[in-house]
Amino acid sequence: DETTMAVTYSYGPVTVGYSESESDQGNSADDDESESWSVAYAITDDLTVSYGERDYDHDTSSATGNDNLTQKDSGFGVSYTMGGVSFYGSMNEHDNVLGKTATSHDIESYDFGVSFAF
């Protein structure tokens, strides 16, 4: 059983989004929950910056749901479009990946790309 609710609002160059999601695990009382938000700002018609965060609770059963299993993600992105060419990049931090609290489960990720439209 999965439920997702989301809302996005745009006004001028600013777009804000918020979502919540829940996934029940079969015949058990365990479930996963996610809450996220983001904001994007169009500096010009060609250049946009964005930031977002997400909290993902792994297995929120009464035995383990003491907020120790929360994965926290955050990221910053930039995109630039010039004619038929787009450049984009993002920098992200992920803490407690897979609900693990060891320092080795705190990672950073980067994404860069170029796309062409003909």
ABEGO torsion letter per residue (X at the ends): XBBBBBBBBBBEABBBBBBBBBBBBEABABBBBBBBBBBBBBABAABBBBBBBBBBBBGABAAAAAGAABBBBBBBBBBBBBEABBBBBBBBBBBGBGGBABAAABBBBBBBBBBBBX
